[in-house]
Amino acid sequence: MFHNTEFANPELFWLFLLIPALVAWYIWKYRENYSKMTISGLSHFKGAPVTLRQRFIHLPFVLKILVLSLLIVALTRPQSSSEREDVSIEGIDIIMAIDISSSMLAQDLQPNRLEASKKVAIDFAKGRPNDRMGLVIFSGEAFTQCPLTTDHQVLEHLFTEARSGMIEDGTAIGDGLATAISRLKDSQAISKVIILITDGVSNMGALDASSAAEIAKLYGIRVYTIGVGTMGTAPYPVQTPFGVQMQQVEVKIDELLLQQVADMTDGKYYRATSNKKLQEIYQDIDTLEKSKIDVTVFSKKSEEFHRWVLAAALLFLLMIVLKYTWLKTLP
């Protein structure tokens, strides 16, 4: 009866406490309302039929209680409400561009820079099920390892398959960024993001990173750049006649360029010097790039007290008719 119904004056429901008092008063009054006469016995009244009129003698009072109840409900001003809530979750389109050049095998991060970067990126993707994500890998050249997808299991598999030596060695940051842009430029997502990870200095490619950043800015793509590698030198596996040996190599990261790319696209530059720092960077990006939820709420309320008043009026009319006709009693 009261589905999708609200009451403007719910405190008036306390008026229902009057009804038990009225019932008690009616019972007391009814008992005192009999005329007294002296007779020798009641045996002459045994077997006297109970008429229909006698059975309904209390009907006017019942109707009076119903009328009062309906009027109390009307006073609380019941209102029907129709509500529509449209929730549309629009994820963010993210391309992760990861450097797979041989220098990413350095072991200042464990087990090495490339594997550490892949693991943290996979964990990042698992925590964002509403987003479309893709993977671009680059070294001396660049290509798309995984286009934008919401199937993060496929993305994880293709992440696992990425390894150093798949393509020509080198560091083509501009080409890696441009390939990622090509995957995002036609996206209709509310936010388009590239996370670019590298550990070196751009030394190859057909397009410089600054020009690629200009293109990203044109398409409204935000670029977060991450320089991976410790400060100073890092252990790097080198093949020698005596097998693979670890040698300390100088860590060279073009931080100025990565900072410039991030600034041009309203992104941010990070330096990951350890596994823990790399995880913290992805957590920060996860906080900055939250999926947005657009909620449209439509609410309409209509007064419903009229039907309660009408029902009370009809019952009151019925009570008056019965009380002064069929159920009329003498004073």
C-alpha positions in Angstrom: 0.0 0.0 0.0 2.8 2.4 0.9 5.3 1.2 -1.7 7.4 4.2 -2.9 5.5 6.4 -0.5 6.9 9.1 1.8 5.2 11.2 4.4 5.7 14.9 4.8 4.4 15.0 8.4 5.2 11.5 9.8 5.1 12.8 13.4 1.3 13.0 13.1 1.1 9.2 13.2 1.2 9.7 17.0 -2.5 10.7 16.7 -3.3 7.0 16.3 -2.8 6.8 20.1 -6.2 8.4 20.4 -7.9 5.4 18.9 -7.4 3.0 21.9 -8.7 5.8 24.2 -11.8 6.2 22.0 -12.4 2.5 22.0 -12.2 2.3 25.8 -14.5 5.3 26.1 -17.0 3.7 23.8 -17.1 0.4 25.7 -17.5 2.2 29.0 -20.3 4.4 27.6 -22.1 1.4 25.9 -22.2 -0.5 29.2 -23.8 2.6 30.9 -26.3 3.2 28.1 -28.9 0.5 29.1 -32.3 1.3 30.6 -33.2 -0.6 33.7 -36.5 -2.5 34.4 -37.5 -5.0 37.0 -38.8 -8.3 35.8 -39.4 -11.7 37.6 -37.0 -13.6 35.3 -35.3 -13.8 31.9 -36.8 -17.2 30.9 -39.3 -15.5 28.6 -36.4 -14.1 26.5 -34.6 -17.4 26.0 -34.5 -18.4 22.3 -35.3 -14.9 21.1 -33.6 -14.5 17.7 -30.7 -12.0 17.3 -31.6 -9.7 14.5 -29.2 -8.5 11.8 -29.7 -5.0 13.1 -28.4 -6.1 16.5 -25.4 -7.7 15.0 -24.4 -4.4 13.3 -25.2 -2.1 16.2 -21.6 -1.2 16.6 -20.9 -0.6 12.9 -21.3 3.2 13.1 -18.5 3.4 15.8 -16.3 1.1 13.7 -16.8 3.4 10.7 -16.1 6.4 12.9 -12.7 4.9 13.9 -11.9 4.1 10.3 -12.8 7.7 9.3 -10.5 9.0 12.0 -7.7 6.7 10.9 -8.0 7.8 7.3 -7.9 11.4 8.3 -4.8 10.9 10.4 -3.0 9.3 7.4 -4.2 12.2 5.2 -2.8 14.7 7.7 0.6 13.0 7.5 0.6 14.0 3.7 1.6 10.8 2.0 3.5 11.4 -1.2 4.3 9.0 -3.9 7.8 9.3 -5.3 9.1 8.1 -8.7 12.9 8.0 -8.9 15.3 7.1 -11.7 19.0 6.7 -11.2 21.2 6.3 -14.2 24.8 5.3 -13.3 27.3 5.1 -16.1 30.8 4.0 -15.2 33.2 5.3 -17.8 36.7 3.8 -17.3 39.9 5.4 -18.3 41.8 4.2 -21.3 45.4 3.5 -20.4 48.4 2.4 -22.5 51.5 1.2 -20.8 54.6 1.8 -22.8 57.5 -0.3 -21.5 61.2 -0.2 -22.5 62.4 -3.7 -23.2 65.9 -2.8 -24.3 68.9 -4.9 -23.0 69.7 -2.3 -20.3 66.3 -3.2 -18.6 68.1 -6.5 -17.6 70.1 -4.6 -15.0 69.5 -6.0 -11.5 69.3 -2.9 -9.3 65.6 -3.9 -9.1 64.7 -7.5 -8.4 64.9 -9.8 -10.3 65.7 -7.1 -12.9 64.2 -3.8 -14.1 62.0 -5.4 -16.8 60.5 -8.1 -14.7 59.9 -5.7 -11.8 58.2 -3.3 -14.2 56.0 -6.0 -15.6 54.9 -7.3 -12.3 53.9 -4.0 -10.8 52.1 -3.0 -14.1 50.1 -6.3 -14.0 49.1 -5.7 -10.4 48.1 -2.2 -11.3 45.8 -3.5 -14.1 44.2 -6.0 -11.8 43.1 -3.2 -9.5 41.3 -1.3 -12.3 38.7 -3.7 -13.8 36.6 -0.9 -15.3 39.4 0.5 -17.4 40.6 -0.5 -20.9 44.3 -1.1 -21.0 46.9 -1.9 -23.6 50.6 -2.5 -23.9 53.2 -1.0 -26.2 56.8 -2.3 -26.0 59.8 -0.4 -27.4 63.6 -0.5 -27.6 65.2 0.5 -30.9 61.7 0.4 -32.5 58.2 0.1 -31.1 55.1 -2.0 -31.6 51.8 -2.8 -29.9 51.9 -5.9 -27.8 48.3 -5.6 -26.7 45.6 -3.2 -28.0 43.1 -1.6 -25.6 41.1 -4.3 -23.9 39.0 -4.9 -20.8 40.1 -8.6 -20.8 42.9 -8.2 -18.3 43.8 -11.9 -18.4 44.8 -11.5 -22.0 46.7 -8.4 -21.1 48.5 -10.2 -18.3 49.5 -13.0 -20.7 50.9 -10.6 -23.2 52.8 -8.8 -20.5 54.4 -12.1 -19.5 55.4 -12.7 -23.1 57.2 -9.4 -23.4 61.0 -9.8 -23.1 64.2 -8.2 -24.0 65.5 -9.0 -27.5 62.1 -9.3 -29.2 63.0 -6.3 -31.4 66.1 -4.3 -32.3 68.0 -3.1 -29.3 68.3 0.6 -28.5 66.1 3.3 -26.9 63.5 5.0 -29.1 61.4 6.8 -26.5 59.7 9.0 -29.1 58.6 6.0 -31.2 57.3 4.2 -28.1 55.3 7.3 -27.1 54.0 7.8 -30.7 52.8 4.2 -30.9 51.0 4.5 -27.6 49.4 7.8 -28.9 48.1 6.1 -32.0 46.3 3.6 -29.8 44.6 6.3 -27.8 43.9 9.2 -30.3 40.5 7.9 -31.4 39.4 6.9 -27.9 36.1 8.4 -26.5 37.1 7.8 -22.9 36.8 10.6 -20.4 40.5 10.3 -19.7 43.3 9.0 -21.8 46.6 8.1 -20.1 50.0 6.8 -21.1 52.4 5.3 -18.5 55.9 5.3 -20.1 58.7 3.3 -18.4 62.3 3.6 -19.5 65.8 3.3 -18.1 67.9 5.1 -20.6 68.5 8.0 -23.0 66.7 8.2 -26.3 69.2 7.3 -29.0 67.1 5.8 -31.9 63.7 6.2 -33.6 62.1 8.3 -36.3 60.4 10.8 -33.9 61.8 12.6 -31.0 60.0 12.4 -27.6 59.3 16.2 -27.4 57.4 16.1 -30.7 55.5 13.0 -29.6 54.6 14.8 -26.4 53.1 17.7 -28.5 50.9 15.2 -30.3 49.8 13.7 -27.0 48.9 17.1 -25.8 46.9 17.8 -28.9 44.8 14.7 -28.3 44.3 15.4 -24.6 46.4 12.5 -23.6 48.2 12.7 -20.2 51.6 11.0 -20.0 53.2 9.7 -16.7 56.9 9.0 -17.2 58.9 6.7 -15.0 62.7 6.5 -15.0 63.7 3.1 -13.7 67.2 2.6 -12.1 69.2 3.3 -9.0 71.5 6.2 -8.6 75.2 5.8 -9.7 75.9 2.3 -11.0 73.9 -0.9 -11.3 74.8 -4.6 -11.7 74.3 -5.7 -15.3 74.8 -9.3 -16.6 77.5 -9.4 -19.3 78.3 -12.4 -21.5 82.0 -13.2 -21.3 84.2 -16.2 -22.4 83.8 -17.5 -18.9 80.0 -17.2 -18.9 77.6 -14.5 -17.7 79.3 -12.2 -15.2 77.9 -9.2 -13.3 79.5 -5.9 -14.0 78.7 -2.5 -12.6 77.5 -0.1 -15.3 76.6 3.6 -15.1 72.9 4.4 -14.8 72.0 7.0 -17.4 68.4 8.2 -17.6 67.4 11.3 -19.5 65.3 12.7 -16.6 65.2 16.2 -18.1 63.4 14.8 -21.2 61.1 12.6 -19.2 60.2 15.6 -17.0 59.5 17.7 -20.1 57.2 15.1 -21.6 55.2 14.8 -18.4 55.0 18.6 -18.0 53.8 19.2 -21.5 51.0 16.7 -21.2 49.9 17.7 -17.6 51.3 14.4 -16.3 54.0 13.7 -13.8 57.6 12.3 -13.8 58.7 9.7 -11.3 62.1 8.1 -10.5 61.9 4.4 -9.4 65.1 3.4 -7.6 63.7 0.2 -6.1 60.9 -2.3 -6.3 59.1 -0.6 -3.4 59.5 2.8 -5.0 58.1 1.5 -8.2 55.0 0.1 -6.4 54.5 3.5 -4.6 54.6 5.3 -8.0 51.8 3.1 -9.4 49.8 3.6 -6.3 50.1 7.3 -6.7 49.1 7.1 -10.4 46.1 4.9 -9.4 45.0 7.6 -6.9 45.4 10.4 -9.5 43.5 8.5 -12.3 40.4 7.3 -10.7 37.4 6.1 -12.8 34.6 8.7 -12.8 31.0 7.7 -12.2 28.3 9.9 -13.6 25.0 9.7 -11.7 21.8 11.3 -12.8 19.0 11.2 -10.3 15.5 12.2 -11.3 12.9 12.4 -8.5 9.3 13.4 -8.6 6.8 13.6 -5.7 3.0 13.7 -5.9 0.6 14.4 -3.1 -1.6 11.4 -2.3 -3.6 12.6 0.6 -6.7 13.3 -1.6 -7.7 9.7 -1.9 -7.4 9.2 1.8 -9.7 12.2 2.4 -12.1 10.9 -0.2 -12.2 7.5 1.4 -12.8 9.1 4.8 -15.7 11.2 3.4 -17.4 8.2 1.8 -17.2 6.2 5.0 -18.4 9.2 7.0 -21.4 9.5 4.7 -22.1 5.8 5.1 -21.9 6.1 8.9 -24.4 9.0 8.9 -26.9 7.2 6.7 -26.8 4.0 8.8 -26.9 5.9 12.1 -30.0 7.8 11.2 -31.9 5.1 9.3 -31.4 1.4 9.7 -29.3 1.6 12.9 -31.1 4.5 14.5 -31.4 4.2 18.2 -33.6 6.0 20.7 -32.0 8.2 23.3 
